[in-house]
Amino acid sequence: MNSPPWRAWYKTARWRALRLTIFLRDLFTCQKCRLIEGDTSKLVCDHIIPHRGDERLFWDENNLQTLCKRCHDTVKQAAEQASLRTRGVWH
Ligand SMILES: [Zn+2]
């Protein structure tokens, strides 16, 4: 399977900076279970509305929230499995 072009967006410095901005804004707190996680490798910068390749949604701070990995996996798995086969594309 070919990677869609937006996968590369996650590898940009712009995304890394934006991700950190969101974590800071949310005070490193999972917006679902309120867990505070200082280790950003255990946090996910999540798109509230799945961007599905839409650049505007992808880079929109208002469409981003901090989730811990556990919440991210449980929430998104149920919601997105129907349309996405590949795991791990949301972070
Ligand atoms: Zn959580």
PDB file of the backbone (N, CA, C, O) and the ligand in Angstrom, with CONECT records:
HET     ZN  A 101       1
ATOM      1  N   MET A   1       0.833  -1.203   0.000  1.00  0.00           N
ATOM      2  CA  MET A   1       0.000   0.000   0.000  1.00  0.00           C
ATOM      3  C   MET A   1       0.865   1.249   0.000  1.00  0.00           C
ATOM      4  O   MET A   1       1.809   1.344   0.785  1.00  0.00           O
ATOM      5  N   ASN A   2       0.565   2.191  -0.852  1.00  0.00           N
ATOM      6  CA  ASN A   2       1.315   3.445  -0.901  1.00  0.00           C
ATOM      7  C   ASN A   2       0.894   4.363   0.243  1.00  0.00           C
ATOM      8  O   ASN A   2      -0.280   4.421   0.608  1.00  0.00           O
ATOM      9  N   SER A   3       1.870   5.079   0.805  1.00  0.00           N
ATOM     10  CA  SER A   3       1.558   6.057   1.836  1.00  0.00           C
ATOM     11  C   SER A   3       0.898   7.268   1.205  1.00  0.00           C
ATOM     12  O   SER A   3       1.376   7.788   0.197  1.00  0.00           O
ATOM     13  N   PRO A   4      -0.192   7.715   1.792  1.00  0.00           N
ATOM     14  CA  PRO A   4      -0.777   8.963   1.285  1.00  0.00           C
ATOM     15  C   PRO A   4       0.171  10.128   1.570  1.00  0.00           C
ATOM     16  O   PRO A   4       0.978  10.051   2.496  1.00  0.00           O
ATOM     17  N   PRO A   5       0.082  11.201   0.791  1.00  0.00           N
ATOM     18  CA  PRO A   5       1.049  12.306   0.912  1.00  0.00           C
ATOM     19  C   PRO A   5       1.070  12.953   2.286  1.00  0.00           C
ATOM     20  O   PRO A   5       2.113  13.431   2.731  1.00  0.00           O
ATOM     21  N   TRP A   6      -0.078  12.974   2.963  1.00  0.00           N
ATOM     22  CA  TRP A   6      -0.117  13.656   4.267  1.00  0.00           C
ATOM     23  C   TRP A   6       0.698  12.949   5.333  1.00  0.00           C
ATOM     24  O   TRP A   6       0.994  13.536   6.374  1.00  0.00           O
ATOM     25  N   ARG A   7       1.061  11.716   5.095  1.00  0.00           N
ATOM     26  CA  ARG A   7       1.909  11.035   6.097  1.00  0.00           C
ATOM     27  C   ARG A   7       3.213  11.788   6.297  1.00  0.00           C
ATOM     28  O   ARG A   7       3.771  11.816   7.394  1.00  0.00           O
ATOM     29  N   ALA A   8       3.686  12.395   5.228  1.00  0.00           N
ATOM     30  CA  ALA A   8       4.934  13.149   5.308  1.00  0.00           C
ATOM     31  C   ALA A   8       4.776  14.414   6.157  1.00  0.00           C
ATOM     32  O   ALA A   8       5.753  14.929   6.700  1.00  0.00           O
ATOM     33  N   TRP A   9       3.555  14.904   6.267  1.00  0.00           N
ATOM     34  CA  TRP A   9       3.345  16.126   7.063  1.00  0.00           C
ATOM     35  C   TRP A   9       3.729  15.901   8.519  1.00  0.00           C
ATOM     36  O   TRP A   9       4.197  16.815   9.198  1.00  0.00           O
ATOM     37  N   TYR A  10       3.527  14.681   8.987  1.00  0.00           N
ATOM     38  CA  TYR A  10       3.867  14.369  10.377  1.00  0.00           C
ATOM     39  C   TYR A  10       5.370  14.399  10.617  1.00  0.00           C
ATOM     40  O   TYR A  10       5.821  14.444  11.762  1.00  0.00           O
ATOM     41  N   LYS A  11       6.126  14.375   9.557  1.00  0.00           N
ATOM     42  CA  LYS A  11       7.587  14.348   9.709  1.00  0.00           C
ATOM     43  C   LYS A  11       8.207  15.741   9.609  1.00  0.00           C
ATOM     44  O   LYS A  11       9.422  15.887   9.737  1.00  0.00           O
ATOM     45  N   THR A  12       7.397  16.744   9.386  1.00  0.00           N
ATOM     46  CA  THR A  12       7.922  18.089   9.211  1.00  0.00           C
ATOM     47  C   THR A  12       8.192  18.769  10.552  1.00  0.00           C
ATOM     48  O   THR A  12       7.587  18.436  11.571  1.00  0.00           O
ATOM     49  N   ALA A  13       9.113  19.729  10.526  1.00  0.00           N
ATOM     50  CA  ALA A  13       9.395  20.540  11.715  1.00  0.00           C
ATOM     51  C   ALA A  13       8.157  21.329  12.108  1.00  0.00           C
ATOM     52  O   ALA A  13       7.902  21.568  13.289  1.00  0.00           O
ATOM     53  N   ARG A  14       7.391  21.732  11.096  1.00  0.00           N
ATOM     54  CA  ARG A  14       6.166  22.493  11.363  1.00  0.00           C
ATOM     55  C   ARG A  14       5.203  21.689  12.225  1.00  0.00           C
ATOM     56  O   ARG A  14       4.613  22.212  13.171  1.00  0.00           O
ATOM     57  N   TRP A  15       5.050  20.418  11.891  1.00  0.00           N
ATOM     58  CA  TRP A  15       4.158  19.569  12.679  1.00  0.00           C
ATOM     59  C   TRP A  15       4.697  19.368  14.092  1.00  0.00           C
ATOM     60  O   TRP A  15       3.941  19.437  15.061  1.00  0.00           O
ATOM     61  N   ARG A  16       5.994  19.121  14.212  1.00  0.00           N
ATOM     62  CA  ARG A  16       6.573  18.915  15.541  1.00  0.00           C
ATOM     63  C   ARG A  16       6.366  20.135  16.425  1.00  0.00           C
ATOM     64  O   ARG A  16       6.081  20.010  17.616  1.00  0.00           O
ATOM     65  N   ALA A  17       6.513  21.323  15.829  1.00  0.00           N
ATOM     66  CA  ALA A  17       6.317  22.564  16.578  1.00  0.00           C
ATOM     67  C   ALA A  17       4.848  22.729  16.966  1.00  0.00           C
ATOM     68  O   ALA A  17       4.524  23.111  18.091  1.00  0.00           O
ATOM     69  N   LEU A  18       3.975  22.436  16.015  1.00  0.00           N
ATOM     70  CA  LEU A  18       2.538  22.575  16.273  1.00  0.00           C
ATOM     71  C   LEU A  18       2.093  21.611  17.369  1.00  0.00           C
ATOM     72  O   LEU A  18       1.325  21.976  18.259  1.00  0.00           O
ATOM     73  N   ARG A  19       2.578  20.400  17.292  1.00  0.00           N
ATOM     74  CA  ARG A  19       2.256  19.360  18.270  1.00  0.00           C
ATOM     75  C   ARG A  19       2.627  19.834  19.681  1.00  0.00           C
ATOM     76  O   ARG A  19       1.854  19.687  20.628  1.00  0.00           O
ATOM     77  N   LEU A  20       3.817  20.400  19.789  1.00  0.00           N
ATOM     78  CA  LEU A  20       4.276  20.888  21.085  1.00  0.00           C
ATOM     79  C   LEU A  20       3.421  22.065  21.556  1.00  0.00           C
ATOM     80  O   LEU A  20       3.121  22.194  22.743  1.00  0.00           O
ATOM     81  N   THR A  21       3.039  22.912  20.618  1.00  0.00           N
ATOM     82  CA  THR A  21       2.167  24.044  20.947  1.00  0.00           C
ATOM     83  C   THR A  21       0.861  23.555  21.561  1.00  0.00           C
ATOM     84  O   THR A  21       0.362  24.126  22.530  1.00  0.00           O
ATOM     85  N   ILE A  22       0.322  22.498  20.985  1.00  0.00           N
ATOM     86  CA  ILE A  22      -0.949  21.945  21.488  1.00  0.00           C
ATOM     87  C   ILE A  22      -0.753  21.342  22.876  1.00  0.00           C
ATOM     88  O   ILE A  22      -1.588  21.536  23.760  1.00  0.00           O
ATOM     89  N   PHE A  23       0.339  20.615  23.072  1.00  0.00           N
ATOM     90  CA  PHE A  23       0.602  20.014  24.385  1.00  0.00           C
ATOM     91  C   PHE A  23       0.743  21.099  25.445  1.00  0.00           C
ATOM     92  O   PHE A  23       0.240  20.958  26.560  1.00  0.00           O
ATOM     93  N   LEU A  24       1.427  22.176  25.091  1.00  0.00           N
ATOM     94  CA  LEU A  24       1.597  23.285  26.027  1.00  0.00           C
ATOM     95  C   LEU A  24       0.257  23.946  26.320  1.00  0.00           C
ATOM     96  O   LEU A  24      -0.078  24.234  27.469  1.00  0.00           O
ATOM     97  N   ARG A  25      -0.498  24.178  25.255  1.00  0.00           N
ATOM     98  CA  ARG A  25      -1.817  24.806  25.415  1.00  0.00           C
ATOM     99  C   ARG A  25      -2.693  23.984  26.361  1.00  0.00           C
ATOM    100  O   ARG A  25      -3.387  24.533  27.216  1.00  0.00           O
ATOM    101  N   ASP A  26      -2.652  22.660  26.194  1.00  0.00           N
ATOM    102  CA  ASP A  26      -3.484  21.758  27.001  1.00  0.00           C
ATOM    103  C   ASP A  26      -2.784  21.358  28.299  1.00  0.00           C
ATOM    104  O   ASP A  26      -3.284  20.520  29.049  1.00  0.00           O
ATOM    105  N   LEU A  27      -1.627  21.964  28.558  1.00  0.00           N
ATOM    106  CA  LEU A  27      -0.868  21.711  29.788  1.00  0.00           C
ATOM    107  C   LEU A  27      -0.547  20.228  29.982  1.00  0.00           C
ATOM    108  O   LEU A  27      -0.601  19.701  31.094  1.00  0.00           O
ATOM    109  N   PHE A  28      -0.210  19.570  28.864  1.00  0.00           N
ATOM    110  CA  PHE A  28       0.210  18.168  28.906  1.00  0.00           C
ATOM    111  C   PHE A  28      -0.850  17.291  29.565  1.00  0.00           C
ATOM    112  O   PHE A  28      -0.538  16.289  30.209  1.00  0.00           O
ATOM    113  N   THR A  29      -2.095  17.685  29.392  1.00  0.00           N
ATOM    114  CA  THR A  29      -3.211  16.985  30.025  1.00  0.00           C
ATOM    115  C   THR A  29      -4.084  16.325  28.966  1.00  0.00           C
ATOM    116  O   THR A  29      -4.527  16.972  28.018  1.00  0.00           O
ATOM    117  N   CYS A  30      -4.318  15.054  29.137  1.00  0.00           N
ATOM    118  CA  CYS A  30      -5.226  14.343  28.238  1.00  0.00           C
ATOM    119  C   CYS A  30      -6.613  14.962  28.341  1.00  0.00           C
ATOM    120  O   CYS A  30      -7.158  15.099  29.437  1.00  0.00           O
ATOM    121  N   GLN A  31      -7.180  15.333  27.206  1.00  0.00           N
ATOM    122  CA  GLN A  31      -8.471  16.007  27.206  1.00  0.00           C
ATOM    123  C   GLN A  31      -9.631  15.053  27.447  1.00  0.00           C
ATOM    124  O   GLN A  31     -10.780  15.480  27.566  1.00  0.00           O
ATOM    125  N   LYS A  32      -9.336  13.794  27.517  1.00  0.00           N
ATOM    126  CA  LYS A  32     -10.391  12.811  27.753  1.00  0.00           C
ATOM    127  C   LYS A  32     -10.390  12.348  29.218  1.00  0.00           C
ATOM    128  O   LYS A  32     -11.409  12.446  29.902  1.00  0.00           O
ATOM    129  N   CYS A  33      -9.254  11.850  29.690  1.00  0.00           N
ATOM    130  CA  CYS A  33      -9.230  11.295  31.054  1.00  0.00           C
ATOM    131  C   CYS A  33      -8.517  12.210  32.037  1.00  0.00           C
ATOM    132  O   CYS A  33      -8.426  11.894  33.223  1.00  0.00           O
ATOM    133  N   ARG A  34      -8.003  13.359  31.549  1.00  0.00           N
ATOM    134  CA  ARG A  34      -7.361  14.373  32.402  1.00  0.00           C
ATOM    135  C   ARG A  34      -6.043  13.908  33.016  1.00  0.00           C
ATOM    136  O   ARG A  34      -5.550  14.517  33.966  1.00  0.00           O
ATOM    137  N   LEU A  35      -5.487  12.857  32.488  1.00  0.00           N
ATOM    138  CA  LEU A  35      -4.161  12.432  32.917  1.00  0.00           C
ATOM    139  C   LEU A  35      -3.142  13.491  32.502  1.00  0.00           C
ATOM    140  O   LEU A  35      -3.171  13.993  31.378  1.00  0.00           O
ATOM    141  N   ILE A  36      -2.252  13.818  33.418  1.00  0.00           N
ATOM    142  CA  ILE A  36      -1.171  14.736  33.080  1.00  0.00           C
ATOM    143  C   ILE A  36       0.083  13.910  32.791  1.00  0.00           C
ATOM    144  O   ILE A  36       0.537  13.125  33.623  1.00  0.00           O
ATOM    145  N   GLU A  37       0.621  14.107  31.608  1.00  0.00           N
ATOM    146  CA  GLU A  37       1.752  13.286  31.172  1.00  0.00           C
ATOM    147  C   GLU A  37       2.885  14.196  30.708  1.00  0.00           C
ATOM    148  O   GLU A  37       2.787  14.868  29.682  1.00  0.00           O
ATOM    149  N   GLY A  38       3.963  14.199  31.490  1.00  0.00           N
ATOM    150  CA  GLY A  38       5.089  15.067  31.153  1.00  0.00           C
ATOM    151  C   GLY A  38       5.938  14.537  30.002  1.00  0.00           C
ATOM    152  O   GLY A  38       6.673  15.290  29.364  1.00  0.00           O
ATOM    153  N   ASP A  39       5.833  13.255  29.747  1.00  0.00           N
ATOM    154  CA  ASP A  39       6.618  12.633  28.681  1.00  0.00           C
ATOM    155  C   ASP A  39       5.820  12.724  27.371  1.00  0.00           C
ATOM    156  O   ASP A  39       4.853  11.992  27.163  1.00  0.00           O
ATOM    157  N   THR A  40       6.248  13.631  26.505  1.00  0.00           N
ATOM    158  CA  THR A  40       5.455  13.885  25.296  1.00  0.00           C
ATOM    159  C   THR A  40       5.432  12.693  24.337  1.00  0.00           C
ATOM    160  O   THR A  40       4.588  12.631  23.443  1.00  0.00           O
ATOM    161  N   SER A  41       6.350  11.755  24.520  1.00  0.00           N
ATOM    162  CA  SER A  41       6.318  10.581  23.648  1.00  0.00           C
ATOM    163  C   SER A  41       5.102   9.706  23.988  1.00  0.00           C
ATOM    164  O   SER A  41       4.727   8.822  23.218  1.00  0.00           O
ATOM    165  N   LYS A  42       4.494   9.968  25.152  1.00  0.00           N
ATOM    166  CA  LYS A  42       3.310   9.200  25.554  1.00  0.00           C
ATOM    167  C   LYS A  42       2.024   9.977  25.309  1.00  0.00           C
ATOM    168  O   LYS A  42       0.936   9.536  25.679  1.00  0.00           O
ATOM    169  N   LEU A  43       2.165  11.137  24.683  1.00  0.00           N
ATOM    170  CA  LEU A  43       0.998  11.936  24.344  1.00  0.00           C
ATOM    171  C   LEU A  43       0.775  11.905  22.833  1.00  0.00           C
ATOM    172  O   LEU A  43       1.712  11.732  22.053  1.00  0.00           O
ATOM    173  N   VAL A  44      -0.465  12.073  22.449  1.00  0.00           N
ATOM    174  CA  VAL A  44      -0.809  12.111  21.035  1.00  0.00           C
ATOM    175  C   VAL A  44      -1.498  13.438  20.744  1.00  0.00           C
ATOM    176  O   VAL A  44      -2.417  13.851  21.452  1.00  0.00           O
ATOM    177  N   CYS A  45      -1.039  14.088  19.698  1.00  0.00           N
ATOM    178  CA  CYS A  45      -1.708  15.291  19.230  1.00  0.00           C
ATOM    179  C   CYS A  45      -2.759  14.834  18.224  1.00  0.00           C
ATOM    180  O   CYS A  45      -2.448  14.427  17.104  1.00  0.00           O
ATOM    181  N   ASP A  46      -3.995  14.915  18.658  1.00  0.00           N
ATOM    182  CA  ASP A  46      -5.079  14.244  17.938  1.00  0.00           C
ATOM    183  C   ASP A  46      -5.930  15.225  17.147  1.00  0.00           C
ATOM    184  O   ASP A  46      -6.235  16.320  17.620  1.00  0.00           O
ATOM    185  N   HIS A  47      -6.307  14.827  15.949  1.00  0.00           N
ATOM    186  CA  HIS A  47      -7.246  15.617  15.155  1.00  0.00           C
ATOM    187  C   HIS A  47      -8.666  15.283  15.584  1.00  0.00           C
ATOM    188  O   HIS A  47      -9.095  14.133  15.488  1.00  0.00           O
ATOM    189  N   ILE A  48      -9.388  16.280  16.055  1.00  0.00           N
ATOM    190  CA  ILE A  48     -10.748  16.060  16.547  1.00  0.00           C
ATOM    191  C   ILE A  48     -11.632  15.627  15.379  1.00  0.00           C
ATOM    192  O   ILE A  48     -12.324  14.612  15.463  1.00  0.00           O
ATOM    193  N   ILE A  49     -11.609  16.387  14.308  1.00  0.00           N
ATOM    194  CA  ILE A  49     -12.252  15.960  13.067  1.00  0.00           C
ATOM    195  C   ILE A  49     -11.157  15.329  12.214  1.00  0.00           C
ATOM    196  O   ILE A  49     -10.183  16.003  11.877  1.00  0.00           O
ATOM    197  N   PRO A  50     -11.291  14.066  11.860  1.00  0.00           N
ATOM    198  CA  PRO A  50     -10.253  13.425  11.051  1.00  0.00           C
ATOM    199  C   PRO A  50      -9.948  14.235   9.793  1.00  0.00           C
ATOM    200  O   PRO A  50     -10.860  14.593   9.047  1.00  0.00           O
ATOM    201  N   HIS A  51      -8.686  14.521   9.559  1.00  0.00           N
ATOM    202  CA  HIS A  51      -8.341  15.419   8.444  1.00  0.00           C
ATOM    203  C   HIS A  51      -8.471  14.748   7.086  1.00  0.00           C
ATOM    204  O   HIS A  51      -8.763  15.399   6.083  1.00  0.00           O
ATOM    205  N   ARG A  52      -8.251  13.443   7.066  1.00  0.00           N
ATOM    206  CA  ARG A  52      -8.370  12.694   5.806  1.00  0.00           C
ATOM    207  C   ARG A  52      -7.708  13.411   4.631  1.00  0.00           C
ATOM    208  O   ARG A  52      -8.225  13.438   3.514  1.00  0.00           O
ATOM    209  N   GLY A  53      -6.565  13.978   4.923  1.00  0.00           N
ATOM    210  CA  GLY A  53      -5.803  14.598   3.843  1.00  0.00           C
ATOM    211  C   GLY A  53      -6.146  16.054   3.605  1.00  0.00           C
ATOM    212  O   GLY A  53      -5.573  16.687   2.717  1.00  0.00           O
ATOM    213  N   ASP A  54      -7.070  16.596   4.383  1.00  0.00           N
ATOM    214  CA  ASP A  54      -7.442  18.009   4.243  1.00  0.00           C
ATOM    215  C   ASP A  54      -6.427  18.871   5.001  1.00  0.00           C
ATOM    216  O   ASP A  54      -6.362  18.843   6.230  1.00  0.00           O
ATOM    217  N   GLU A  55      -5.642  19.633   4.246  1.00  0.00           N
ATOM    218  CA  GLU A  55      -4.578  20.434   4.846  1.00  0.00           C
ATOM    219  C   GLU A  55      -5.103  21.432   5.867  1.00  0.00           C
ATOM    220  O   GLU A  55      -4.472  21.672   6.897  1.00  0.00           O
ATOM    221  N   ARG A  56      -6.239  21.999   5.582  1.00  0.00           N
ATOM    222  CA  ARG A  56      -6.792  23.020   6.470  1.00  0.00           C
ATOM    223  C   ARG A  56      -7.102  22.413   7.843  1.00  0.00           C
ATOM    224  O   ARG A  56      -6.794  23.010   8.875  1.00  0.00           O
ATOM    225  N   LEU A  57      -7.711  21.230   7.847  1.00  0.00           N
ATOM    226  CA  LEU A  57      -8.016  20.552   9.102  1.00  0.00           C
ATOM    227  C   LEU A  57      -6.748  20.069   9.790  1.00  0.00           C
ATOM    228  O   LEU A  57      -6.639  20.085  11.016  1.00  0.00           O
ATOM    229  N   PHE A  58      -5.802  19.643   8.979  1.00  0.00           N
ATOM    230  CA  PHE A  58      -4.573  19.083   9.544  1.00  0.00           C
ATOM    231  C   PHE A  58      -3.825  20.109  10.381  1.00  0.00           C
ATOM    232  O   PHE A  58      -3.327  19.788  11.461  1.00  0.00           O
ATOM    233  N   TRP A  59      -3.742  21.337   9.892  1.00  0.00           N
ATOM    234  CA  TRP A  59      -2.929  22.360  10.558  1.00  0.00           C
ATOM    235  C   TRP A  59      -3.747  23.268  11.468  1.00  0.00           C
ATOM    236  O   TRP A  59      -3.203  24.225  12.018  1.00  0.00           O
ATOM    237  N   ASP A  60      -5.030  22.997  11.640  1.00  0.00           N
ATOM    238  CA  ASP A  60      -5.895  23.875  12.424  1.00  0.00           C
ATOM    239  C   ASP A  60      -5.760  23.574  13.922  1.00  0.00           C
ATOM    240  O   ASP A  60      -6.124  22.491  14.380  1.00  0.00           O
ATOM    241  N   GLU A  61      -5.239  24.535  14.671  1.00  0.00           N
ATOM    242  CA  GLU A  61      -5.058  24.346  16.115  1.00  0.00           C
ATOM    243  C   GLU A  61      -6.372  24.035  16.818  1.00  0.00           C
ATOM    244  O   GLU A  61      -6.403  23.301  17.806  1.00  0.00           O
ATOM    245  N   ASN A  62      -7.452  24.600  16.299  1.00  0.00           N
ATOM    246  CA  ASN A  62      -8.749  24.373  16.924  1.00  0.00           C
ATOM    247  C   ASN A  62      -9.260  22.956  16.682  1.00  0.00           C
ATOM    248  O   ASN A  62     -10.207  22.505  17.326  1.00  0.00           O
ATOM    249  N   ASN A  63      -8.630  22.278  15.764  1.00  0.00           N
ATOM    250  CA  ASN A  63      -9.020  20.899  15.475  1.00  0.00           C
ATOM    251  C   ASN A  63      -8.063  19.900  16.131  1.00  0.00           C
ATOM    252  O   ASN A  63      -8.103  18.705  15.838  1.00  0.00           O
ATOM    253  N   LEU A  64      -7.211  20.399  17.014  1.00  0.00           N
ATOM    254  CA  LEU A  64      -6.224  19.517  17.637  1.00  0.00           C
ATOM    255  C   LEU A  64      -6.425  19.475  19.143  1.00  0.00           C
ATOM    256  O   LEU A  64      -6.768  20.479  19.767  1.00  0.00           O
ATOM    257  N   GLN A  65      -6.207  18.307  19.711  1.00  0.00           N
ATOM    258  CA  GLN A  65      -6.303  18.160  21.160  1.00  0.00           C
ATOM    259  C   GLN A  65      -5.251  17.166  21.637  1.00  0.00           C
ATOM    260  O   GLN A  65      -4.762  16.327  20.881  1.00  0.00           O
ATOM    261  N   THR A  66      -4.925  17.293  22.916  1.00  0.00           N
ATOM    262  CA  THR A  66      -3.967  16.381  23.525  1.00  0.00           C
ATOM    263  C   THR A  66      -4.705  15.174  24.090  1.00  0.00           C
ATOM    264  O   THR A  66      -5.667  15.307  24.847  1.00  0.00           O
ATOM    265  N   LEU A  67      -4.234  14.003  23.704  1.00  0.00           N
ATOM    266  CA  LEU A  67      -4.765  12.768  24.285  1.00  0.00           C
ATOM    267  C   LEU A  67      -3.599  11.914  24.759  1.00  0.00           C
ATOM    268  O   LEU A  67      -2.517  11.956  24.174  1.00  0.00           O
ATOM    269  N   CYS A  68      -3.814  11.141  25.815  1.00  0.00           N
ATOM    270  CA  CYS A  68      -2.809  10.143  26.166  1.00  0.00           C
ATOM    271  C   CYS A  68      -2.959   8.990  25.170  1.00  0.00           C
ATOM    272  O   CYS A  68      -4.001   8.846  24.531  1.00  0.00           O
ATOM    273  N   LYS A  69      -1.940   8.196  25.049  1.00  0.00           N
ATOM    274  CA  LYS A  69      -1.958   7.122  24.051  1.00  0.00           C
ATOM    275  C   LYS A  69      -3.124   6.167  24.272  1.00  0.00           C
ATOM    276  O   LYS A  69      -3.749   5.683  23.328  1.00  0.00           O
ATOM    277  N   ARG A  70      -3.393   5.914  25.543  1.00  0.00           N
ATOM    278  CA  ARG A  70      -4.436   4.958  25.856  1.00  0.00           C
ATOM    279  C   ARG A  70      -5.803   5.449  25.374  1.00  0.00           C
ATOM    280  O   ARG A  70      -6.544   4.706  24.731  1.00  0.00           O
ATOM    281  N   CYS A  71      -6.126   6.695  25.686  1.00  0.00           N
ATOM    282  CA  CYS A  71      -7.411   7.242  25.238  1.00  0.00           C
ATOM    283  C   CYS A  71      -7.445   7.339  23.723  1.00  0.00           C
ATOM    284  O   CYS A  71      -8.453   7.024  23.091  1.00  0.00           O
ATOM    285  N   HIS A  72      -6.344   7.774  23.152  1.00  0.00           N
ATOM    286  CA  HIS A  72      -6.279   7.904  21.711  1.00  0.00           C
ATOM    287  C   HIS A  72      -6.609   6.575  21.041  1.00  0.00           C
ATOM    288  O   HIS A  72      -7.395   6.514  20.096  1.00  0.00           O
ATOM    289  N   ASP A  73      -6.000   5.529  21.545  1.00  0.00           N
ATOM    290  CA  ASP A  73      -6.192   4.228  20.917  1.00  0.00           C
ATOM    291  C   ASP A  73      -7.627   3.740  21.071  1.00  0.00           C
ATOM    292  O   ASP A  73      -8.210   3.226  20.117  1.00  0.00           O
ATOM    293  N   THR A  74      -8.195   3.892  22.249  1.00  0.00           N
ATOM    294  CA  THR A  74      -9.543   3.381  22.446  1.00  0.00           C
ATOM    295  C   THR A  74     -10.576   4.225  21.706  1.00  0.00           C
ATOM    296  O   THR A  74     -11.478   3.686  21.065  1.00  0.00           O
ATOM    297  N   VAL A  75     -10.445   5.552  21.795  1.00  0.00           N
ATOM    298  CA  VAL A  75     -11.414   6.429  21.138  1.00  0.00           C
ATOM    299  C   VAL A  75     -11.372   6.259  19.634  1.00  0.00           C
ATOM    300  O   VAL A  75     -12.392   6.047  18.978  1.00  0.00           O
ATOM    301  N   LYS A  76     -10.174   6.358  19.113  1.00  0.00           N
ATOM    302  CA  LYS A  76     -10.055   6.390  17.659  1.00  0.00           C
ATOM    303  C   LYS A  76     -10.267   5.025  17.024  1.00  0.00           C
ATOM    304  O   LYS A  76     -10.768   4.908  15.905  1.00  0.00           O
ATOM    305  N   GLN A  77      -9.883   4.020  17.749  1.00  0.00           N
ATOM    306  CA  GLN A  77     -10.028   2.683  17.190  1.00  0.00           C
ATOM    307  C   GLN A  77     -11.480   2.419  16.834  1.00  0.00           C
ATOM    308  O   GLN A  77     -11.792   1.949  15.740  1.00  0.00           O
ATOM    309  N   ALA A  78     -12.356   2.727  17.768  1.00  0.00           N
ATOM    310  CA  ALA A  78     -13.768   2.484  17.533  1.00  0.00           C
ATOM    311  C   ALA A  78     -14.299   3.365  16.416  1.00  0.00           C
ATOM    312  O   ALA A  78     -15.056   2.909  15.560  1.00  0.00           O
ATOM    313  N   ALA A  79     -13.897   4.630  16.430  1.00  0.00           N
ATOM    314  CA  ALA A  79     -14.475   5.586  15.492  1.00  0.00           C
ATOM    315  C   ALA A  79     -13.950   5.426  14.077  1.00  0.00           C
ATOM    316  O   ALA A  79     -14.675   5.664  13.111  1.00  0.00           O
ATOM    317  N   GLU A  80     -12.720   5.034  13.955  1.00  0.00           N
ATOM    318  CA  GLU A  80     -12.086   5.099  12.646  1.00  0.00           C
ATOM    319  C   GLU A  80     -11.865   3.749  11.979  1.00  0.00           C
ATOM    320  O   GLU A  80     -11.518   3.687  10.800  1.00  0.00           O
ATOM    321  N   GLN A  81     -12.059   2.703  12.703  1.00  0.00           N
ATOM    322  CA  GLN A  81     -11.701   1.417  12.144  1.00  0.00           C
ATOM    323  C   GLN A  81     -12.485   1.098  10.881  1.00  0.00           C
ATOM    324  O   GLN A  81     -11.989   0.430   9.974  1.00  0.00           O
ATOM    325  N   ALA A  82     -13.691   1.580  10.841  1.00  0.00           N
ATOM    326  CA  ALA A  82     -14.529   1.301   9.693  1.00  0.00           C
ATOM    327  C   ALA A  82     -13.918   1.831   8.396  1.00  0.00           C
ATOM    328  O   ALA A  82     -14.042   1.210   7.340  1.00  0.00           O
ATOM    329  N   SER A  83     -13.260   2.982   8.488  1.00  0.00           N
ATOM    330  CA  SER A  83     -12.770   3.596   7.264  1.00  0.00           C
ATOM    331  C   SER A  83     -11.261   3.450   7.068  1.00  0.00           C
ATOM    332  O   SER A  83     -10.751   3.674   5.970  1.00  0.00           O
ATOM    333  N   LEU A  84     -10.560   3.082   8.115  1.00  0.00           N
ATOM    334  CA  LEU A  84      -9.106   2.998   7.990  1.00  0.00           C
ATOM    335  C   LEU A  84      -8.601   1.648   8.461  1.00  0.00           C
ATOM    336  O   LEU A  84      -8.909   1.199   9.566  1.00  0.00           O
ATOM    337  N   ARG A  85      -7.846   1.031   7.634  1.00  0.00           N
ATOM    338  CA  ARG A  85      -7.322  -0.282   8.004  1.00  0.00           C
ATOM    339  C   ARG A  85      -6.027  -0.150   8.788  1.00  0.00           C
ATOM    340  O   ARG A  85      -5.737  -0.969   9.660  1.00  0.00           O
ATOM    341  N   THR A  86      -5.254   0.872   8.480  1.00  0.00           N
ATOM    342  CA  THR A  86      -3.919   0.985   9.054  1.00  0.00           C
ATOM    343  C   THR A  86      -3.962   1.621  10.437  1.00  0.00           C
ATOM    344  O   THR A  86      -4.581   2.668  10.622  1.00  0.00           O
ATOM    345  N   ARG A  87      -3.327   1.011  11.378  1.00  0.00           N
ATOM    346  CA  ARG A  87      -3.239   1.587  12.718  1.00  0.00           C
ATOM    347  C   ARG A  87      -2.076   2.564  12.777  1.00  0.00           C
ATOM    348  O   ARG A  87      -1.101   2.450  12.034  1.00  0.00           O
ATOM    349  N   GLY A  88      -2.207   3.535  13.687  1.00  0.00           N
ATOM    350  CA  GLY A  88      -1.077   4.424  13.936  1.00  0.00           C
ATOM    351  C   GLY A  88      -1.001   5.618  13.019  1.00  0.00           C
ATOM    352  O   GLY A  88      -0.036   6.378  13.082  1.00  0.00           O
ATOM    353  N   VAL A  89      -1.989   5.806  12.168  1.00  0.00           N
ATOM    354  CA  VAL A  89      -1.908   6.936  11.232  1.00  0.00           C
ATOM    355  C   VAL A  89      -2.358   8.233  11.863  1.00  0.00           C
ATOM    356  O   VAL A  89      -2.227   9.294  11.252  1.00  0.00           O
ATOM    357  N   TRP A  90      -2.885   8.173  13.075  1.00  0.00           N
ATOM    358  CA  TRP A  90      -3.428   9.393  13.666  1.00  0.00           C
ATOM    359  C   TRP A  90      -2.410  10.130  14.513  1.00  0.00           C
ATOM    360  O   TRP A  90      -2.720  11.191  15.056  1.00  0.00           O
ATOM    361  N   HIS A  91      -1.235   9.612  14.638  1.00  0.00           N
ATOM    362  CA  HIS A  91      -0.245  10.378  15.404  1.00  0.00           C
ATOM    363  C   HIS A  91       1.086  10.370  14.705  1.00  0.00           C
ATOM    364  O   HIS A  91       2.046  10.962  15.198  1.00  0.00           O
TER     365      HIS A  91
HETATM  366 ZN    ZN A 101      -6.363   9.834  28.508  1.00  0.00          ZN2+
END
